[in-house]
Structures are given as structure tokens and as C-alpha cells.
């Protein structure tokens, strides 16, 4: 009985293998006779490359349609020039290596989330990065710990990165003592943007950086004043500074971190300052410790408030950054915007203001907002401090042009200012 059963199972396996062969042959015939089979490879390549800009996972989807589509997708290096991968085992390192090989020699944007349990695999990942760092444009590294970050960064200490434009490194938790070190000492002449998260153990040369993003400042309390000053002394070309408020409850660490940053920051070329997720307490220190926007930032002309919720401290911003010419307010509630428009009716508040961008407000459905905006525009004209440009959401601009309320002298207020539609890329 046992032998008979084994014989039948063997026959079933043979039938399954034969079925797979026939099914593959059938699929091949169907694919060859379908409409998509007549699309030339060159046209497929153009379609894939065009669609890539809209859907980054296209390379995986296209490579699973037919064998020919897979061959075409694999043969287009640009489809593999953006790689986002979580590396938690050796097989993922091998997959990362495969994707990099498919990108051939084109510049790449890499985001690697390292969660390896076996530290013995870290040097393999580090060497792989070192082998391809010379053609990397955007580099985002999310490490499990400072220990793994140290091992991988050691592999790229002396590496040149001539195409690197953006560097962002973070870690989940600290492991051991790791003094600050400079990586990519071979040179980063194109590096323009740095993202600073937690303690900056490893940073590339900063002399060419024009944009610094400081994330969750409340978590940076262990950065010393001298370290902050050293960072800003190295940022000799800094044009844009983005400071993100901390989601953590405000306490001593939060105050300490902000105090150090306010005392250290000095950027004579800075043109744009962005404050993200700030509330009134976040700018309290401006009153006593930073009465000096003009002194610290003589070239500052653009102030962007994103997701902030400041009610009482608008006057501190206006006095600290008195010479700004463009202000963008994004994600504020209506009451904050109303307070801003009331304050701007005084021409001595931001007297050089030329462009006001309010992409999140509605107008015709909020009479008080519409009226405040009208008063603000006309009052500044009366005092010789007119707004030149008002930037609103596309839908709001359309509403205004279709039926704006008249101002006191009978002129539509949109004739008194240039209306522009908000473009997020130009914020």
C-alpha cells in the first residue's frame, strides 16, 4: 500500500510539472498575441520612464506583467534610480545590491532603513553604500542605533560624494559612546541640504550647505552650545533655516535646547526662516534672548510659519524679524490669521512687507476674514506701506475674481493688490 501511494504521489508531481510547462507555454502565446505585445520596446521604455515620475513602485509593477515587460523594465537604469528599502536581514542587503546594479551608473536617490539584528552584516551594508556613494544625490539613512550608524559611517568616512545634494541621518536609540565625526571627507561639493535629527554624531562637510532643517528641536537638548556654534560656523553659505517644534511636552529639556539654538545661531547670509509646529511658548525666548533678527540675520527676507499656532506672540516675530519682505502662513487656524491681519493694519509691523501668502484661508464664506483682509490692504496703502502681492489658494483666487466685495471707495480691493495662486514649490 505504501509503495502504491508513493507511486501515485510521484505521478502527481510529474503531472504538476508538466502542467506548469504547458501553462507557461500558453501564457507565452497569449502574451505574444495580445495588443500590448505589439508595443515596441522603445515605446515601452518611454512609457515606463514617463510614469516613473508619478508612481515610484512602477518598476515593480511593470516587471510583473510579462517577461518582455520585465526585461524592458530591468534594462532602464532610470527606473531604478530611486531606492527605498528596509534592510533587516542579509537577503535585503542582497536585494539592495541587485537594485543598485540595475541602476548601472545613473545618479541615485537612496533611503535605507537599517534594522539588522546581526551586527556582522553591517560592514556588508556599509561597503555597498561606499561602492555607490559617488553617484548618490539624495541620501537618507535611518539606523537602529548609534552603534550601527558608527559601523556603517566608518565605511564612508573618506569616501567622496561629488553628486550628493541632500544628507539626512537618524537613529532609534543610542548605544555606547560615539564622539562626533566627519564623514564623506573625500568631498561633497554639491551638498546643499542637511537634516539634523537628535545628536549629530556624524555629519559631512558643511561648507557648501545652503539649507539646514532642524527636526524636533526638543529632542536635541544634549547638543552643547559649542557644538551648535561649531555647526553654524561651518555653515558659511546658509541661506535657509527650517526649525521644527517638538511634539514632546515642553519641559526643561525643551527650554534648554531652544536657548542653546537661539544663542548659537548666526547666519549673515540667511534669506529664509521657517518655523514649523510652533506655539506661543516656543517664541517666548525671543523677548529676552534674541531681540536681534536684524543683527543675526541681516539678509533675512522670507519668514514661513507652518502648522504653528501662535496667538499672543505675533508681535515678537514682527519685532525680531522686522525687515522681512515675504511672509507665508500655512496651517494656522482662523483666529491666528485674523490676529495677523489686525496687526498688519499697523504699517509699522513688518513695514517692508511686500508679499503675504495665506493659502489655507477661505474668504467669501467668512465675511469677517474678507473684511479684515480688505481693511489690511487699504490701511497699508493709506500709510504708504502697500502690499504688492497677496497669494491665496487657487480656488479662493477664483472666488475673489468672480465676486469680490467692494471697498469703501468703490474699488474692488483685488484691484489694489496683485493676486497670485499659491504654488507649494515656491513657498
Secondary structure, DSSP 8 states (H G I E B T S, - for coil): -HHHHHHHHHHHHHHHHHHHHHHHHHHHHHHHHSGGGGS-HHHHHHHHHHHHTT-TTHHHHHTTT-HHHHHHHHT-GGGGSEEEEEE-SHHHHHHHHHHHHHTTTS-EEEEEEE--S-GGGHHHHHHHHHHHGGGEEEEEEEEEEHHHHHHHHHHTSS---TT--EEEEEEEE--S----EEE-TT--TT--EEEE-SS--EEE--TT--EEEE--GGGGTTS-HHHHHHHHHH-TT--EEEEE--SS--SHHHHHHHHHHHHH---TT--EEEEES-BGGGGTHHHHH---HHHH-TT--EEEEES-B-STTHHHHHHHTTT-SEEEEES--HHHHHHHHHHHTSTTTTTT--EEEETT---TT-HHHHHHHHHHHHHHHHTT----EEEE-HHHHHHHHHH--B-TTSSBGGGSSEEEE--GGG-
